Every structure is written in structure tokens, then in C-alpha cells.
């Protein structure tokens, strides 16, 4: 194309010179310029497929790992990640990048997993920036934005030019539900940092739209483009291994556009970039724009110009094609750049004219999304919803009820509200990972706040035990009956309630040792009281009430510490009294009565 422009320009100058004072350029100037361009940035036949598509866009996955645990990122049964030794090293990444750029690639996008968890990311971006003399024009990255805000300036300084942030909801509680992690505000902060950067050529927001889950937020995302130079891209839900894809949960782009037109009837179509996957639109007067990536309902295979390198060094020529060729193995077996280019050419020549229809895409032998290196958002938000196949694809409605609850309603079944204060991934268990194995909750992104929790519980005791606790020590006379001997044994152990109080305090400080997945906390204060309770009515029983209040400054709450204190205190009372009442005592009513601090807000139990 550039050669054509230069040829056209030289012809124009020659013709114009015949009717003007302009000198005729030397006839060998333009061919020399073309030869220089070809020498610096040639386009290798290895990157041209049998349908004459030129592949000048390379996506490189840097890692299979992620700092979120989204329902839609891994198969429900989990997936085995590659050992570190199987992943490309920084040097191997840059070697392949250089080979592709020198062969004609002008744009490289870094993906994952989550690319920001890759060690040495700064050095990789800087290394890519050094390829600009060979024709690289764009260094892009797709990220979930969770840890981006502080690191983005360094990425930009090293050469990052384009940024895509994946965010599928504007509701922080729905975000926590879908990702099993908090951090919605960190993603928005990263977006703000990106938008004020003068060096970034473009900032885009990727949103996968799933029927019944977040399609009601489309107009809210459109409003984000009113005052911001931002491109929001709505992406159709795509099928991958393990995500239980269902066509009925996919919202076609034309349906979304019709919905937008009802609110903004004057919406305008705008021109797209060459090979752009999105069809773009703008609301008149809005600074930004929005677009649709319609991989399912209206694929763009005929203009596809992208290739993918997975984190373990496989080249994939199509997102939905399971065939791969290992460039990593070739490099580690001593392949030259020429031999690598032959392997790349073999893969590219095998690219089909278009991928299969929606229902026919291979989700058996193809990789799950996290192992391919696709945008995080190019995955189903319905992995959890579709894990209930017997209920059907329309079995669920999803809505935020309040600032602290999400309502998950299986139609026709009894509804239950799940509080996000208790479970970040309700109704899943936060202490299990995607494979069902034990998992400590990640609190690294939480803020340190003042946390206080109070718990209480009771041990119900017979009258004889109550009288022992209420009485003074017996005199020094030797007991004559078995009962008197049992009472003396209880007294020899010491002051029951005082010992139970000390045990409760010690137990609270040992909570993380007793409960495997609890975080160790530096407690500020533990207050424990044990109170004898006489029955007010004949139907009631004597008891000891244990109440514990625990406080600290930490990133996670102290409810477990309060509950442990109460439990250990009551168990100590049981142990102290078992000589006279071991078969009659009962421990119960252990609950958290109140808590404060933390994002989930304060709580007081109504009793």
C-alpha cells in the first residue's frame, strides 16, 4: 500500500512538473524509497494465508494465571495450568515478537490470563518498544485492571500505546459475585488513570453481554462515553471448553443496537479502522463511542488479520480452531529464525476461510479461555448460571436488591437471598477454589480498617453445677460421699469462670492455628465475660452466658476470633464441670451478635 502511494505521488509530481515550475524528481528516487521500506519492514509470505489475508496483528499471552476467580474464566471443574518451565521466558517472548515484526506484524497485544501478574512485564514492554525501527507501531494490552492504576504510568513510559480494560458490570456487588473477589473500585480507578493519560492512543472497555445477567446495564455503559473519550465494546458471549455455552444466553448485537436506538434514536454509525473487529457507533454530542464485536451473529472472518501465541508457546491461527504448532519446542530444540518462520507459515496456511457456525464450534478439544490468551471478557458470564442445566437456560433472573445483597432467583423454586457480606461468590463457597480444593481468601487488595465483632453463646447446666459455680469453696473437711468428692474435684481445678475467661482470650488469639484458612491477625483487644444465669421460669434451664468482643485494625474481619473465644470459653466450662454434670450439659446458641468495619458494613443481630 505504501509503495502504491509513493508510486502515485511520483507520477503526480512528474505530470504536475510539466505545467509548473516544479523540478522533475530523479526517476530512481521513488524505487529507492520503496526498496528501503521493503528492506526495513518486509511482509513475509509466511503471514499470508491461502485466502490472501495478511496477518499483521499478533496477540501474545504472557501467563495462564489471573488474580480474579471469575465463574466464566475456567471450566467448572477447573483446569490444570502449565508448569512454569513450560511457559515462554521473557527472552523467548521477545525473540518471537522480533521475528513476527520483522516479517510484517505492526501491532502486538499482550494478554493472559492476566498479563499484569507476569513478572518482568516492564522489561517485555520495553523490549517490544525497541522493535519500532522494524515496523512495530502499536503495543497494546488487555487487562482486568485490578492492579493497574499504580503500574500504568510505568507501562506507558516503556512504550504501551493502547489499552483495553475488561469490566462486565458497573455494580460492585455483582462484580464481587462474578469474580469471587472485591476490587470493582480499583478497576474504575485504573480506567480513570488511563483516560487522563495523554500518551495512550486509545482506551477501550470490553463488556461481554449475557442475557438475564448484565444486558440491563448496556445503556449505563453508553452513558460512560458522554464525557469521556472512551470506546465501549459490547462482545457477544462465545463458546469455549468448559463454559457450558448456550445460544439462548447470547444477545445478538442487532438486538442491543435496537435497544440503544430506543433511547438514542439519533445514534450515528462511524467509520471503523481497517481490520477492526467492532462495528462502531456514536451518540451525537458524546465524546466517546461504542461498538459491537459480533463473533457469533455476524463474524468478521474475511478480514481477520490476527494470530495468537499462547503462554506456553503454541501458535493458534483462529480462536475457535483447536489446531496448534509449538514454537516453544522448536526454539528449545535449536531452531533458527528461518525454521521458526517455516513453522509459522505452515500454521497460517492451514487457516480456514471462516470458523464454524455457533453450534458447531469445537469446545471439546480446543482449550478453555484462560489457556488461550483471549481477552478476559470474551468468555461467558453464565458459567455459574449454566451449571444448572436441568432448570433450562432461562431458569435464572439476576438483580441487585440492595447495597449488600444479590438475588439469584431460580424461577418456580423457592428463592433465597445470599449476602455478599458473608460470601464474595455467593452461593459458592469462598474457601474452595474452582477445583473444589481448599483456598484461602485473597485479602491483599482490601484496605486496613477498624474491625470489631461480638459473639455470644451458652452452656446449659444442671442445678448442682450452677450451685457449685455460685458457692464459695467448701471447708477443709474430708468429703464423705461420692457427690461431695466430685464437688471437691471441681473446686480443685480453680475458679471455673476465671479460667474459662482466660481460655477464651487465649483461644481467640489462636484462631488461625485452629481454623486452617483463617488469616492470622494482630488483635488489639479481646474482652470476655461469663455470667451465671438462673432460670426466670420453670421451663427454662440454668446456664452460663459467654460473651466475647474482639477488635483489631486489619484487612479482614474478626468474627471468627469472637466465635472461637466463645466456643473455647464454653468448652472450658464444660471441662471444669464434667465431674458432676458431664452427661447433662449442653452447649448452644453460639452466634455473632454484632460486627462493624469492612466494606460489607455494620451488622446487629435482632433477637
C-alpha distance (Angstrom), angle and dihedral (degrees) to the residues before:
residue distance angle dihedral
X1 . . .
X2 3.78 . .
X3 3.80 89.8 .
X4 3.82 89.1 53.1
X5 3.79 92.0 50.9
X6 3.80 91.6 50.2
X7 3.82 91.6 47.9
X8 3.80 90.6 49.5
X9 3.79 90.9 48.0
X10 3.81 93.1 51.0
X11 3.81 91.6 49.7
X12 3.81 90.9 50.1
X13 3.80 92.2 50.6
X14 3.79 92.7 49.7
X15 3.80 92.8 49.5
X16 3.78 92.3 44.2
X17 3.78 91.5 49.9
X18 3.82 91.0 62.6
X19 3.82 90.2 64.9
X20 3.78 100.4 33.4
X21 3.73 143.7 44.9
X22 3.80 93.6 -99.0
X23 3.80 114.3 121.0
X24 3.78 117.2 -118.3
X25 3.82 109.0 -109.9
X26 3.75 119.2 -121.1
X27 3.79 108.8 -87.1
X28 3.81 93.3 -126.6
X29 3.84 97.5 53.9
X30 3.81 97.9 85.7
X31 3.84 97.1 44.3
X32 3.79 88.3 49.0
X33 3.80 90.1 52.2
X34 3.82 91.0 49.1
X35 3.78 91.2 49.2
X36 3.80 89.6 51.1
X37 3.81 92.0 52.3
X38 3.80 92.0 47.6
X39 3.78 90.9 49.1
X40 3.80 93.7 50.0
X41 3.79 99.4 38.3
X42 3.80 113.4 13.4
X43 3.80 123.0 172.7
X44 3.76 110.3 -125.8
X45 3.81 120.3 -139.6
X46 3.82 85.4 -133.9
X47 3.82 88.6 75.4
X48 3.81 94.8 51.1
X49 3.80 116.3 85.8
X50 3.80 128.7 -151.0
X51 3.81 90.0 -90.2
X52 3.84 90.9 57.9
X53 3.81 93.9 -110.1
X54 3.80 111.4 152.5
X55 3.80 112.8 -142.9
X56 3.79 108.6 -149.0
X57 3.82 97.2 148.5
X58 3.82 121.0 81.2
X59 3.79 126.3 -173.0
X60 3.81 115.6 -160.6
X61 3.80 121.3 -165.6
X62 3.80 109.3 -148.3
X63 3.80 99.2 -172.4
X64 3.78 143.7 3.5
X65 3.80 91.7 -141.7
X66 3.78 129.0 94.1
X67 3.80 137.5 -173.1
X68 3.81 91.8 -137.2
X69 3.80 127.3 67.5
X70 3.78 101.6 -149.4
X71 3.77 121.6 -179.8
X72 3.78 89.0 -128.9
X73 3.80 101.3 47.7
X74 3.79 102.5 71.8
X75 3.80 134.3 27.9
X76 3.79 112.2 -89.8
X77 3.80 90.9 -108.7
X78 3.82 90.9 50.3
X79 3.79 127.9 -117.8
X80 3.76 133.4 -110.2
X81 3.79 112.2 -112.1
X82 3.77 120.5 -141.7
X83 3.81 118.4 -99.5
X84 3.79 113.2 -103.2
X85 3.80 90.3 -111.0
X86 3.81 89.6 61.8
X87 3.80 94.2 56.1
X88 3.77 123.2 90.1
X89 3.78 114.8 -95.8
X90 3.80 120.8 -130.2
X91 3.79 89.2 -102.3
X92 3.81 92.2 51.3
X93 3.80 91.5 48.3
X94 3.80 91.4 52.4
X95 3.80 93.0 44.1
X96 3.80 91.5 55.1
X97 3.81 91.4 43.0
X98 3.80 91.0 52.8
X99 3.81 91.5 48.8
X100 3.80 92.6 50.9
X101 3.81 93.6 45.6
X102 3.79 92.8 49.2
X103 3.82 86.7 50.5
X104 3.80 94.4 54.0
X105 3.82 110.3 -76.8
X106 3.81 111.4 139.2
X107 3.81 100.9 173.8
X108 3.81 129.5 49.8
X109 3.78 124.1 -175.9
X110 3.81 122.3 -165.3
X111 3.80 114.8 -143.9
X112 3.81 140.4 159.4
X113 2.98 154.0 139.9
X114 3.74 79.3 -58.8
X115 3.83 110.1 -30.8
X116 3.81 94.7 -155.6
X117 3.81 90.8 68.3
X118 3.81 90.2 61.3
X119 3.79 113.4 106.5
X120 3.78 113.5 -124.9
X121 3.80 95.2 24.5
X122 3.80 91.4 142.4
X123 3.79 90.6 55.5
X124 3.80 92.3 47.8
X125 3.81 92.3 52.7
X126 3.81 90.9 46.7
X127 3.80 89.8 49.4
X128 3.79 91.0 52.0
X129 3.79 89.8 48.9
X130 3.79 88.0 59.4
X131 3.81 88.8 63.4
X132 3.80 94.6 67.8
X133 3.83 93.5 98.6
X134 3.81 87.0 61.5
X135 3.80 94.0 55.1
X136 3.81 107.2 -82.8
X137 3.80 107.8 143.3
X138 3.80 105.1 166.5
X139 3.81 133.1 44.7
X140 3.79 109.6 -174.6
X141 3.79 136.6 173.4
X142 3.80 135.4 -163.4
X143 3.80 114.8 -152.5
X144 3.79 142.4 160.1
X145 3.81 87.3 -124.7
X146 3.78 94.8 -134.4
X147 3.82 96.4 131.1
X148 3.78 97.7 14.6
X149 3.80 106.5 100.6
X150 3.82 97.2 77.5
X151 3.80 95.9 36.4
X152 3.81 99.7 44.6
X153 3.85 96.6 83.6
X154 3.82 89.9 56.4
X155 3.81 91.1 49.1
X156 3.80 90.5 50.8
X157 3.81 92.2 47.7
X158 3.81 88.6 55.2
X159 3.79 94.1 51.4
X160 3.82 112.1 -79.8
X161 3.82 108.8 151.6
X162 3.81 107.6 167.6
X163 3.81 130.0 41.0
X164 3.80 133.5 -169.9
X165 3.79 118.8 -172.3
X166 3.80 120.1 -164.3
X167 3.80 115.2 -139.2
X168 3.79 120.9 153.5
X169 3.80 100.4 -177.9
X170 3.79 139.9 28.6
X171 3.79 92.0 -151.0
X172 3.84 112.6 93.8
X173 3.79 93.0 -153.6
X174 3.78 93.5 50.4
X175 3.82 87.6 47.0
X176 3.79 89.6 55.5
X177 3.78 90.3 47.7
X178 3.80 93.3 52.2
X179 3.80 100.4 39.9
X180 3.82 100.5 35.2
X181 3.77 86.7 -133.0
X182 3.77 137.7 83.6
X183 3.77 120.1 -123.9
X184 3.80 108.0 104.0
X185 3.81 90.2 132.4
X186 3.81 91.0 52.5
X187 3.80 91.1 56.1
X188 3.81 91.6 50.5
X189 3.79 90.0 47.8
X190 3.80 90.1 52.9
X191 3.79 89.3 50.9
X192 3.81 90.8 52.6
X193 3.81 91.6 49.6
X194 3.79 90.3 50.5
X195 3.80 94.3 49.0
X196 3.80 94.0 54.2
X197 3.79 92.7 50.5
X198 3.78 112.0 106.3
X199 3.80 92.7 -163.3
X200 3.80 98.2 62.2
X201 3.79 111.6 92.5
X202 3.80 93.3 -156.4
X203 3.79 140.6 2.6
X204 3.80 118.7 -159.8
X205 3.78 133.6 -177.4
X206 3.81 116.8 -146.2
X207 3.80 116.5 -150.2
X208 3.81 123.7 179.6
X209 3.79 108.6 -153.1
X210 3.80 118.5 -147.1
X211 3.75 123.7 -178.1
X212 3.78 114.1 -108.6
X213 3.77 94.0 9.1
X214 3.80 113.4 64.8
X215 3.81 106.1 -14.0
X216 3.82 88.1 103.9
X217 3.83 88.8 66.8
X218 3.81 97.0 60.4
X219 3.80 94.6 100.0
X220 3.81 90.5 47.8
X221 3.79 89.5 56.3
X222 3.80 89.6 49.4
X223 3.81 89.4 56.5
X224 3.81 89.3 58.1
X225 3.82 87.5 70.2
X226 3.80 93.7 57.2
X227 3.80 98.0 85.6
X228 3.81 100.5 11.9
X229 3.79 132.6 75.0
X230 3.78 89.2 -127.4
X231 3.77 134.3 135.7
X232 3.81 114.4 -145.0
X233 3.78 113.5 -162.7
X234 3.78 121.0 -162.5
X235 3.80 110.8 -151.8
X236 3.77 127.0 -159.7
X237 3.80 115.6 -122.6
X238 3.81 107.9 -99.8
X239 3.81 131.5 -156.2
X240 3.82 119.6 -111.6
X241 3.76 134.9 160.3
X242 3.78 111.2 -67.8
X243 3.80 100.8 5.2
X244 3.82 96.7 104.7
X245 3.80 91.3 -129.1
X246 3.77 116.2 -156.4
X247 3.78 123.8 -173.9
X248 3.79 90.9 -143.3
X249 3.82 90.8 64.5
X250 3.82 91.3 53.7
X251 3.81 115.2 96.0
X252 3.84 110.0 -151.3
X253 3.78 114.8 -130.9
X254 3.80 93.2 -121.2
X255 3.81 89.3 59.3
X256 3.81 90.5 53.5
X257 3.80 91.5 47.1
X258 3.81 91.1 52.5
X259 3.80 88.7 52.3
X260 3.80 91.6 50.3
X261 3.81 92.6 47.6
X262 3.80 90.2 56.3
X263 3.82 87.9 61.5
X264 3.83 96.5 33.5
X265 3.84 108.4 27.6
X266 3.82 91.6 172.1
X267 3.82 94.9 58.9
X268 3.80 112.0 144.4
X269 3.80 132.5 -143.0
X270 3.79 112.0 -128.6
X271 3.79 130.2 -162.8
X272 3.79 118.3 -90.1
X273 3.76 129.3 -138.3
X274 3.79 118.3 -102.2
X275 3.83 109.7 -80.5
X276 3.80 90.4 5.0
X277 3.79 112.2 159.7
X278 3.81 93.5 -151.2
X279 3.79 129.4 75.5
X280 3.78 103.2 -140.6
X281 3.80 133.8 -145.6
X282 3.77 137.7 173.9
X283 3.78 135.6 -154.5
X284 3.83 107.0 -131.2
X285 3.80 110.2 -103.8
X286 3.80 93.8 19.4
X287 3.80 116.8 119.1
X288 3.79 95.9 -143.8
X289 3.78 134.9 43.1
X290 3.78 141.6 -140.7
X291 3.75 135.4 -139.7
X292 3.78 145.8 -177.8
X293 3.79 128.7 -120.8
X294 3.78 101.9 -157.8
X295 3.79 102.6 -176.4
X296 3.80 91.4 151.7
X297 3.80 108.4 34.7
X298 3.82 98.8 32.1
X299 3.79 110.9 12.1
X300 3.81 122.3 -159.8
X301 3.82 97.5 -148.8
X302 3.81 94.7 131.9
X303 3.80 91.5 65.5
X304 3.81 97.9 35.1
X305 3.81 110.1 139.5
X306 3.80 101.4 166.9
X307 3.76 136.8 107.0
X308 3.80 128.9 -174.9
X309 3.77 135.3 -141.3
X310 3.79 114.3 -163.9
X311 3.78 122.2 -141.1
X312 3.81 89.7 -103.1
X313 3.79 92.1 52.9
X314 3.81 104.7 -99.2
X315 3.79 120.3 141.2
X316 3.81 115.6 -134.0
X317 3.78 117.8 -171.5
X318 3.82 94.6 -169.4
X319 3.76 130.9 29.4
X320 3.80 91.3 -134.2
X321 3.81 98.2 41.9
X322 3.80 116.1 96.7
X323 3.84 94.0 -156.7
X324 3.81 115.0 109.2
X325 3.80 138.9 172.8
X326 3.80 119.9 -154.1
X327 3.79 112.5 -125.9
X328 3.81 88.8 171.4
X329 3.79 92.7 62.8
X330 3.78 91.0 46.1
X331 3.81 91.8 52.7
X332 3.78 93.5 46.3
X333 3.80 89.9 49.8
X334 3.79 90.2 57.4
X335 3.80 102.1 -98.0
X336 3.79 116.8 171.8
X337 3.80 121.5 -130.5
X338 3.79 88.2 -101.7
X339 3.79 91.7 55.0
X340 3.81 91.0 46.7
X341 3.80 89.5 51.8
X342 3.80 89.9 52.1
X343 3.82 89.7 53.5
X344 3.80 90.2 48.7
X345 3.79 90.7 49.3
X346 3.79 90.7 50.9
X347 3.81 90.8 53.5
X348 3.81 93.7 45.8
X349 3.81 93.3 48.1
X350 3.80 88.4 57.0
X351 3.80 93.8 57.7
X352 3.78 113.0 122.3
X353 3.79 123.9 -127.9
X354 3.80 90.0 -112.0
X355 3.77 138.8 -11.3
X356 3.79 122.4 -99.1
X357 3.78 123.9 -82.2
X358 3.80 117.6 -85.2
X359 3.78 95.5 -94.3
X360 3.82 94.2 44.7
X361 3.80 101.9 50.8
X362 3.81 112.9 125.6
X363 3.80 107.9 -110.4
X364 3.80 93.9 157.7
X365 3.80 105.7 65.6
X366 3.81 97.3 19.3
X367 3.80 118.9 92.3
X368 3.79 125.4 -98.5
X369 3.78 112.0 -104.1
X370 3.81 98.2 -100.6
X371 3.84 90.7 59.5
X372 3.82 94.8 49.7
X373 3.77 103.0 55.5
X374 3.79 99.7 -118.4
X375 3.78 123.5 153.7
X376 3.79 106.2 -79.4
X377 3.78 87.8 -122.7
X378 3.80 94.3 58.0
X379 3.78 90.0 84.2
X380 3.77 137.4 85.5
X381 3.75 118.8 -83.9
X382 3.78 85.5 -161.5
X383 3.76 100.1 72.3
X384 3.76 88.9 111.3
X385 3.79 94.8 40.4
X386 3.77 92.9 49.2
X387 3.79 91.7 51.4
X388 3.80 84.8 84.7
X389 3.85 98.8 66.2
X390 3.80 94.6 159.9
X391 3.78 90.5 63.0
X392 3.79 92.6 55.8
X393 3.80 131.4 -124.6
X394 3.79 94.4 -71.3
X395 3.77 95.5 46.6
X396 3.78 96.0 109.2
X397 3.75 138.9 60.5
X398 3.77 119.1 -171.6
X399 3.77 125.3 -157.0
X400 3.77 139.8 153.5
X401 3.78 108.7 -117.3
X402 3.77 99.9 -175.7
X403 3.75 142.6 -22.9
X404 3.78 92.0 -72.3
X405 3.79 108.0 30.7
X406 3.77 140.2 62.6
X407 3.77 121.4 -158.7
X408 3.77 117.5 -142.3
X409 3.77 108.1 -173.9
X410 3.81 122.8 -168.7
X411 3.82 100.2 -161.3
X412 3.77 112.6 -117.5
X413 3.80 93.0 14.3
X414 3.78 130.4 95.5
X415 3.79 109.1 -84.2
X416 3.76 123.9 -129.5
X417 3.78 128.3 -168.9
X418 3.77 117.0 -136.2
X419 3.78 116.7 -156.2
X420 3.77 114.9 -139.6
X421 3.79 87.7 -152.1
X422 3.77 86.4 71.8
X423 3.78 100.6 35.3
X424 3.76 128.4 22.0
X425 3.80 91.6 -159.1
X426 3.79 100.8 35.1
X427 2.90 127.9 -145.9
X428 3.80 88.7 19.9
X429 3.80 121.5 79.1
X430 3.80 112.9 -101.7
X431 3.80 92.5 -151.0
X432 3.80 92.8 61.1
X433 3.78 124.3 73.9
X434 3.80 125.7 -143.3
X435 3.80 90.1 -81.1
X436 3.80 92.9 52.6
X437 3.77 93.6 -107.7
X438 3.80 127.6 133.7
X439 3.80 112.6 -78.3
X440 3.81 131.2 -178.0
X441 3.80 111.2 -137.7
X442 3.81 112.5 -110.1
X443 3.83 109.0 -122.6
X444 3.80 97.0 166.1
X445 3.81 93.6 112.5
X446 3.79 96.2 47.0
X447 3.77 121.9 103.3
X448 3.80 122.9 -116.6
X449 3.81 108.9 -109.2
X450 3.79 137.7 162.0
X451 3.82 107.6 -84.3
X452 3.81 124.4 -167.5
X453 3.79 128.0 173.3
X454 3.80 133.2 175.7
X455 3.79 125.4 -162.0
X456 3.79 132.7 178.0
X457 3.78 139.6 -170.9
X458 3.80 142.4 164.1
X459 3.75 140.4 -131.4
X460 3.79 112.4 -153.1
X461 3.80 112.2 -144.1
X462 3.82 136.8 -177.4
X463 3.80 122.2 -106.6
X464 3.80 94.0 -99.5
X465 3.81 91.9 57.3
X466 3.80 90.9 46.2
X467 3.81 91.1 52.6
X468 3.79 91.3 49.0
X469 3.80 91.5 53.8
X470 3.79 91.6 46.1
X471 3.81 97.0 45.7
X472 3.79 131.3 79.3
X473 3.79 122.0 -112.7
X474 3.84 114.1 -72.4
X475 3.80 120.8 -109.7
X476 3.79 121.3 -95.2
X477 3.80 95.4 -91.4
X478 3.79 115.7 126.5
X479 3.85 110.7 -107.2
X480 3.80 114.0 -113.0
X481 3.82 102.1 -166.6
X482 3.78 134.3 53.0
X483 3.81 90.0 -113.6
X484 3.78 92.4 52.9
X485 3.79 89.6 49.0
X486 3.82 90.8 51.8
X487 3.79 90.9 50.0
X488 3.80 90.5 50.4
X489 3.83 89.6 51.1
X490 3.78 90.1 54.9
X491 3.79 91.9 50.2
X492 3.79 92.9 48.2
X493 3.80 88.5 64.2
X494 3.78 89.4 64.3
X495 3.77 135.3 -123.4
X496 3.83 101.3 -10.8
X497 3.79 98.7 -156.1
X498 3.80 94.8 44.5
X499 3.79 92.2 50.1
X500 3.82 90.5 46.7
X501 3.80 89.6 50.9
X502 3.81 91.8 53.5
X503 3.79 91.3 45.2
X504 3.80 90.8 52.1
X505 3.81 91.9 52.6
X506 3.80 91.6 47.6
X507 3.80 91.2 46.7
X508 3.81 93.1 53.6
X509 3.81 90.0 54.7
X510 3.81 90.5 51.3
X511 3.80 96.4 49.9
X512 3.81 95.7 112.8
X513 3.82 89.2 51.2
X514 3.80 92.1 51.3
X515 3.83 100.1 39.1
X516 3.83 107.2 51.3
X517 3.82 100.3 -148.2
X518 3.81 99.4 39.4
X519 3.78 116.8 113.3
X520 3.84 115.9 -116.8
X521 3.81 108.3 -113.3
X522 3.79 134.1 -168.3
X523 3.80 100.1 -128.4
X524 3.79 118.5 -146.7
X525 3.80 97.2 -161.2
X526 3.80 141.2 -5.7
X527 3.79 119.2 -164.3
X528 3.82 119.4 -173.7
X529 3.81 129.3 178.9
X530 3.81 128.6 -179.3
X531 3.78 117.7 -162.5
X532 3.81 130.2 -171.4
X533 3.80 111.5 -129.3
X534 3.81 122.2 -160.0
X535 3.80 116.6 -159.2
X536 3.80 115.9 -99.7
X537 3.80 91.4 -158.8
X538 3.78 134.1 33.8
X539 3.79 90.8 -114.2
X540 3.80 92.6 59.6
X541 3.78 128.9 81.2
X542 3.77 135.7 -131.3
X543 3.78 112.8 -100.4
X544 3.77 148.5 166.3
X545 3.81 116.2 -124.6
X546 3.80 115.9 -149.3
X547 3.79 117.8 -164.1
X548 3.82 123.8 -178.8
X549 3.82 129.9 -175.6
X550 3.80 118.5 -168.5
X551 3.80 127.5 -174.2
X552 3.80 137.4 -178.6
X553 3.80 143.8 146.5
X554 3.79 105.1 -109.6
X555 3.81 148.1 124.3
X556 3.79 94.0 -103.8
X557 3.79 136.1 41.4
X558 3.80 130.4 -92.9
X559 3.79 100.5 -137.7
X560 3.81 90.8 114.7
X561 3.79 91.2 52.4
X562 3.81 91.1 52.1
X563 3.79 92.1 47.4
X564 3.80 91.6 47.7
X565 3.81 91.0 50.8
X566 3.81 91.5 53.2
X567 3.80 93.3 44.6
X568 3.81 94.5 49.5
X569 3.81 91.6 44.4
X570 3.80 92.8 53.3
X571 3.79 92.6 44.0
X572 3.77 88.6 53.4
X573 3.80 90.7 53.4
X574 3.80 88.6 50.6
X575 3.80 91.4 50.8
X576 3.80 92.2 48.3
X577 3.81 93.2 50.5
X578 3.79 101.6 36.5
X579 3.83 92.9 101.5
X580 3.80 90.9 68.7
X581 3.82 104.0 20.9
X582 3.81 108.7 19.3
X583 3.80 94.5 129.1
X584 3.79 97.9 43.2
X585 3.80 106.5 46.3
X586 3.78 122.6 100.5
X587 3.83 129.8 -169.4
X588 3.79 118.9 -151.3
X589 3.81 151.4 124.5
X590 3.82 93.1 68.4
X591 3.80 106.0 164.9
X592 3.79 143.0 145.6
X593 3.79 104.3 -105.8
X594 3.79 98.6 -174.4
X595 3.78 143.5 -9.3
X596 3.78 138.1 -178.0
X597 3.78 136.6 -169.2
X598 3.77 131.4 46.6
X599 3.79 132.4 78.7
X600 3.80 94.5 -74.9
X601 3.81 90.5 66.6
X602 3.79 136.0 -131.6
X603 3.78 124.1 -39.6
X604 3.80 134.6 -163.7
X605 3.79 121.0 -178.0
X606 3.79 115.1 -129.4
X607 3.78 109.6 -138.6
